[in-house]
Amino acid sequence: MINLDQIVNTLGQLNQFKLSDEIPSSFIKLKEQGTNQATLAAKVHSLIAEGQLHNQSTWAAHMTANVSPQSLFGQILSSLHNGNLLSPELYPVLASIEQQVISWLCQLFEQQYGHFTAGSSYGNLEALWQAKQANPHTRIVYASNAAHYSVKKACQILDLDLRTIPFNSASQMNIENLHSACLAATPMAIVATAGTSTAGAFDSLDDCILLAQKYQAWCHIDAAWGGSLRLLPECDQLFGKYLAKADSLCFDPHKVWAQPKPSSILLYQQPMRPMMSIDADYLQQSPSASLTGSRGGEAFLPLWFSIASLGVKALREQSRLPIVQAQRFSEQLADRTTWPVHTSPSGIVCFETQKDLAHLVKLGIFSQAKIAHKDVYRAVFISSLVRSEELISHLEPYF
């Protein structure tokens, strides 16, 4: 059996690892000779069991999806291939598949260029790096208070001046405040969020794009969470009319689309500006001016195989199911309780209650968060396995 308390304590100890820290005695020692098979098998069993936490029908705590069998096969295929696309001339089939998937995603999000990254934290960093290259005369970046923390991290790395804009009652960036800020100080970039991590809110993308154009600033859209809704015709209004005028956009297929990590894409309208003088005389082709260096098919082969084997329709249903379940959950909460409920268009439902749901948080059924300094419980509908009825059944003792 997994001791969750021990795991949490251990992770806390190892988060900032120092050489002097003691490794818990329950961990396998890394030594000259290999570990006996029984001990190793027990640890592997614990690891697999831990990995099944997000394969349960009640897992709604975090943005960790269950991986589909098709994408798992694509991941195995990537490992068996293990090519390095720094030398694409040696791997023409893999390189062609990469281009095919990027082209499909460019069409979907109305962008012209793209490359895969290890996550949208990297995408946000690279987008702002490009923005800095394009407009070196100012360092000001505007983003919502609800923007992902990686935006702040990127600004720290790039020595940019991040100025946050308050969000409204729907957790969207306040456009009037953004407009006032732009009037007071011209931005280098505006970062809009399509699906905030806490509440699942969409900023007004059209307003952000048009303001960026007005002030000749870069507009980047962080669609790491909400990008999956681009496949749904009923969600067109969330992306507005001017998506093609955004300068860059990042999206994580490893969320709602049930892809293994890392699977993330950064898309952009103009070719990437050279970031440095690159001299790699051992390569036949110069490496791209991006954070990513050596890479194989790990970011895109699982997605390619999923689409090739099941079709885009399956991804569309994968994107729609969490939205339907989130709506049912919020409706059931409203019918059964007087708890304040915060809904979103992207499959996240937050609610307030004076009840102590710590036990359900520990089980990974819900997580805790804050909206406008208020404590809320958060249900993230990401997995195709999660059903609203089961979440409600766990809440019934607290009604």
C-alpha atoms as one frame of an Amber mdcrd trajectory, in Angstrom:
protein
   0.000   0.000   0.000   1.136   3.552  -0.728   1.659   5.769   2.291   0.566
   9.154   0.902   1.816  11.077   3.928   5.259   9.559   3.545   5.302  10.412
  -0.177   4.277  14.016   0.451   6.876  14.404   3.208   9.559  12.855   1.043
   8.747  15.109  -1.916   8.881  18.098   0.377  12.339  17.038   1.506  13.596
  16.432  -2.036  12.106  19.555  -3.625  15.215  21.542  -2.693  17.693  18.682
  -2.592  21.081  19.133  -0.970  23.957  16.694  -0.950  23.782  16.523   2.841
  20.102  15.506   2.892  19.312  12.001   4.041  17.465   9.794   1.549  14.554
   7.987   3.318  15.427   4.437   4.234  12.459   3.134   2.210  14.136   4.286
  -1.013  16.274   1.886  -3.016  19.960   2.669  -2.616  21.861   3.456  -5.794
  25.028   1.409  -5.375  27.688  -0.523  -7.252  25.630  -3.685  -7.490  22.025
  -3.773  -8.660  19.082  -4.205  -6.284  17.605  -7.663  -5.807  14.597  -8.347
  -8.032  12.014  -8.658  -5.241  12.892  -5.255  -3.754  12.993  -3.649  -7.163
   9.653  -5.217  -8.155   8.031  -3.877  -4.984   9.256  -0.359  -5.730   8.116
  -0.583  -9.352   4.704  -1.754  -8.137   4.482   1.281  -5.826   5.482   3.564
  -8.675   2.829   2.113 -10.993   0.186   2.283  -8.271   1.038   5.938  -7.625
   0.718   6.617 -11.340  -2.820   5.244 -11.308  -4.038   8.109  -9.105  -5.022
  10.120 -12.166  -6.596   7.097 -13.867  -9.522   7.111 -11.450 -13.054   8.296
 -12.179 -12.846  10.746  -9.262  -9.514  12.384 -10.141 -10.348  16.091 -10.484
  -7.669  17.689  -8.348  -5.095  18.735 -10.924  -4.253  19.041 -14.615  -2.822
  15.543 -15.006  -4.728  13.589 -17.624  -5.040   9.873 -18.121  -2.944   8.846
 -21.125  -4.832   7.166 -23.969  -3.640   3.755 -25.271  -2.960   5.307 -28.687
  -0.738   8.060 -27.295   1.016   5.540 -25.059   1.864   3.498 -28.155   3.140
   6.687 -29.796   5.369   7.278 -26.774   6.785   3.763 -27.035   7.317   4.332
 -30.770   9.225   7.512 -29.976  11.480   5.679 -27.526  12.144   2.867 -30.010
  13.024   5.397 -32.697  15.108   7.668 -30.425  16.337   9.806 -33.326  17.713
  13.318 -32.912  16.102  15.929 -35.166  19.155  18.141 -34.908  20.114  15.949
 -37.883  16.762  15.740 -39.720  18.431  14.539 -42.912  19.062  11.215 -41.164
  15.430  10.829 -40.073  13.246  11.990 -42.977  10.143  10.058 -41.870  10.258
  11.473 -38.329  10.964  14.984 -39.617   8.030  14.782 -42.046   5.656  13.687
 -39.290   6.816  16.558 -37.097   6.114  19.033 -39.901   2.724  17.447 -40.575
   1.597  17.823 -36.966   2.931  21.383 -36.691   1.142  22.351 -39.922  -2.126
  20.926 -38.609  -1.779  22.868 -35.344  -0.854  26.048 -37.240  -4.065  25.738
 -39.217  -6.090  25.107 -36.093  -4.777  28.193 -34.291  -4.337  30.432 -37.383
  -0.562  30.756 -36.992   2.218  30.336 -39.562   5.159  28.705 -37.786   5.742
  26.521 -34.747   7.926  24.136 -32.843   7.376  21.713 -29.986   8.535  22.484
 -26.465   8.666  20.649 -23.136   5.736  22.666 -21.759   4.041  26.033 -21.965
   6.361  27.453 -19.315   9.016  27.145 -22.030   6.544  28.497 -24.595   5.846
  31.603 -22.518   9.577  32.176 -22.049  10.379  31.777 -25.740   7.478  33.984
 -26.814   8.621  36.819 -24.533  12.199  36.245 -25.668  11.024  36.815 -29.240
   8.987  39.839 -28.153  12.086  41.340 -26.548  14.030  40.816 -29.786  11.243
  42.431 -31.806  10.838  45.471 -29.555  13.998  46.229 -27.548  12.944  49.803
 -26.725  10.691  48.937 -23.781  10.709  46.214 -21.130   7.081  46.440 -19.942
   4.879  43.351 -20.064   1.203  43.377 -19.088  -0.602  40.250 -17.934  -3.522
  39.437 -15.683  -3.136  38.808 -11.966  -4.522  35.370 -12.851  -1.845  34.623
 -15.469   0.259  31.508 -14.953   3.273  31.935 -12.676   5.566  30.984 -15.558
   4.925  34.433 -17.081   6.465  36.053 -14.019   9.321  33.554 -14.121   9.959
  34.324 -17.800  10.053  38.051 -17.072  12.549  37.500 -14.270  14.796  35.455
 -16.559  14.589  38.021 -19.367  14.883  41.061 -17.087  11.469  42.376 -18.141
   9.141  44.592 -16.145   5.958  42.572 -15.533   2.995  44.725 -14.511  -0.102
  42.764 -13.557  -3.630  43.886 -14.367  -6.511  43.116 -11.967  -9.081  40.574
 -13.063 -12.839  41.002 -12.919 -15.523  38.916 -11.198 -15.240  36.327 -13.989
 -11.449  36.021 -13.417 -10.773  37.728 -16.757  -8.197  40.471 -17.179  -9.925
  43.832 -16.758  -9.671  45.408 -20.222 -10.390  48.936 -19.007  -7.486  48.674
 -16.570  -5.296  47.237 -19.319  -6.197  50.116 -21.617  -5.368  52.651 -18.887
  -2.041  50.930 -18.240  -1.135  51.042 -21.942  -1.982  54.755 -22.048   0.308
  55.363 -19.071   3.217  53.224 -20.321   3.575  51.594 -23.726   4.073  47.819
 -23.414   6.578  45.564 -25.094   4.086  42.709 -24.842   0.608  41.807 -23.640
   0.062  38.250 -22.422  -3.538  37.024 -22.622  -4.655  33.788 -20.985  -7.004
  31.315 -22.657  -7.955  29.204 -19.655  -6.478  30.319 -16.337  -5.030  27.570
 -14.156  -7.134  28.411 -11.109 -10.549  29.243 -12.520 -10.373  28.238 -16.201
 -11.229  31.780 -17.367 -10.581  33.198 -20.833  -9.344  36.748 -21.157 -10.921
  38.783 -23.955  -8.469  37.749 -26.661  -9.795  40.166 -29.271  -9.391  43.157
 -26.955  -5.867  42.114 -25.971  -4.835  41.574 -29.600  -6.279  44.902 -30.770
  -4.683  46.818 -27.889  -1.321  45.219 -28.649  -1.662  46.249 -32.294  -2.609
  49.782 -31.319   0.571  50.154 -29.272   2.753  48.101 -31.657   3.320  45.549
 -28.921   3.623  41.778 -29.107   0.512  39.798 -28.165   1.124  36.327 -26.776
  -1.697  33.952 -25.851  -1.118  31.367 -23.149  -3.620  28.690 -24.186  -1.858
  25.872 -22.332  -5.122  24.813 -20.691  -7.905  26.198 -22.869  -6.419  25.532
 -26.289  -8.197  22.188 -26.627 -11.496  24.068 -27.030 -10.301  25.364 -30.378
 -11.583  22.101 -31.860 -15.152  22.818 -30.730 -17.312  24.968 -33.040 -19.485
  25.944 -30.068 -16.432  27.569 -28.443 -15.412  29.753 -31.396 -16.448  32.925
 -29.570 -13.851  32.280 -26.852 -11.062  32.725 -29.397 -12.624  35.763 -31.064
 -12.206  37.111 -34.581  -8.562  38.184 -34.535  -6.630  35.076 -33.504  -4.592
  35.277 -36.705  -3.334  38.694 -35.561  -1.830  37.328 -32.328   1.971  37.148
 -32.533   2.323  33.842 -30.683   0.355  31.183 -28.855   1.294  28.166 -26.746
  -0.796  25.062 -26.071  -0.347  21.815 -24.110  -1.787  18.694 -25.792  -0.599
  16.790 -22.694  -3.578  18.201 -20.841  -7.096  17.557 -22.167  -5.909  15.620
 -25.218  -4.538  12.820 -23.008  -0.995  12.982 -24.345   2.043  11.979 -22.281
   4.398  14.712 -21.100   6.137  16.527 -22.622   3.768  17.534 -25.423   3.551
  21.269 -25.927   3.638  23.585 -28.908   4.643  27.210 -29.445   3.101  28.769
 -32.553   3.895  32.174 -34.034   3.180  34.387 -37.048   6.679  35.444 -38.075
   9.829  33.324 -38.452  11.857  33.250 -35.250  14.494  35.946 -35.101  18.039
  34.664 -34.635  18.807  34.881 -30.936  22.523  34.291 -31.131  25.339  33.468
 -33.506  25.256  29.688 -33.772  28.315  27.735 -34.844  27.735  23.993 -34.731
  30.165  22.709 -37.332  29.453  19.080 -36.465  25.896  19.458 -37.846  24.926
  19.597 -41.511  22.090  22.017 -40.688  22.238  24.888 -38.214  20.124  24.250
 -35.121  16.992  26.339 -34.709  17.253  29.431 -32.525  15.008  28.070 -29.778
  15.410  26.750 -26.256  15.020  23.202 -27.488  18.225  21.469 -28.501  18.343
  17.724 -29.065  14.886  16.329 -29.648  13.207  13.265 -31.043   9.570  12.411
 -31.526   8.598  12.415 -27.842   6.535  15.620 -28.093   4.594  14.796 -31.253
   4.621  11.077 -32.153   1.999  10.220 -29.493  -0.267  13.003 -30.816   0.362
  12.027 -34.429  -0.464   8.375 -33.776  -3.608   9.349 -31.838  -4.910  11.432
 -34.752  -3.724   9.013 -37.432  -5.403   6.034 -35.760  -8.586   7.608 -34.323
  -9.059  10.805 -36.322  -9.606  14.407 -35.286 -13.172  13.549 -34.308 -11.887
  11.560 -31.325  -9.851  14.567 -30.134 -12.927  16.748 -30.539 -14.947  14.448
 -28.300 -12.014  14.301 -25.882 -12.233  18.093 -25.679 -16.029  18.210 -25.322
 -16.552  15.557 -22.640 -14.900  17.471 -19.749 -16.965  20.566 -20.588 -20.181
  18.562 -20.413 -19.206  16.928 -17.133 -18.149  20.271 -15.606 -21.495  21.792
 -16.511 -23.372  18.879 -14.935 -21.270  19.140 -11.805 -21.905  22.864 -11.376
 -25.637  22.378 -11.990 -25.820  19.580  -9.423 -23.958  21.702  -6.874 -26.372
  24.567  -7.479 -29.369  22.239  -7.068 -28.114  20.509  -3.936 -26.408  23.333
  -2.016 -26.300  27.066  -1.447 -22.520  27.095  -1.906 -21.190  29.844  -4.195
 -20.080  28.199  -7.459 -17.569  29.692  -9.912 -18.003  28.201 -13.376 -15.754
  28.542 -16.423 -15.963  27.732 -20.127 -12.986  25.379 -19.953 -13.839  22.535
 -17.572 -12.819  23.986 -14.195 -15.410  24.473 -11.468 -14.561  26.190  -8.173
 -16.875  26.359  -5.192 -16.903  27.821  -1.715 -17.977  25.987   1.415 -17.369
  26.199   5.131 -17.125  22.393   5.229 -13.695  20.875   5.709 -12.993  18.804
   2.593  -9.365  18.073   3.477  -9.983  14.322   3.199 -11.222  14.674  -0.390
  -8.259  16.901  -1.236  -5.878  14.266   0.125  -7.504  11.669  -2.133  -6.988
  13.821  -5.217 -10.709  14.364  -5.758 -10.484  18.151  -5.353  -7.742  20.712
  -4.866  -7.677  23.966  -2.945  -7.126  27.384  -4.493  -7.896  31.073  -4.050
 -10.039  33.342  -6.198  -9.874  37.043  -5.310  -8.320  36.086  -1.943 -11.218
  33.713  -1.172 -10.535  30.067  -0.365 -12.214  27.751  -2.854 -12.237  24.081
  -3.709 -11.424  23.302  -7.313 -12.576  20.524  -9.622 -10.578  20.132 -12.835
 -12.399  18.151 -15.501  -9.515  16.930 -17.620  -9.738  13.144 -17.636 -12.132
  11.269 -19.896 -12.781   8.988 -16.916 -14.125  11.613 -14.492 -17.876  11.771
 -13.996 -19.750  14.524 -12.198 -22.068  12.067 -10.434 -19.155  10.383  -8.682
 -17.774  13.695  -7.459 -21.209  14.643  -6.137 -21.509  11.295  -4.366 -18.282
  12.056  -2.465 -19.661  15.448  -1.493 -23.048  14.149  -0.288 -21.947  13.584
   3.336 -21.097  17.297   3.484 -24.425  18.574   2.086
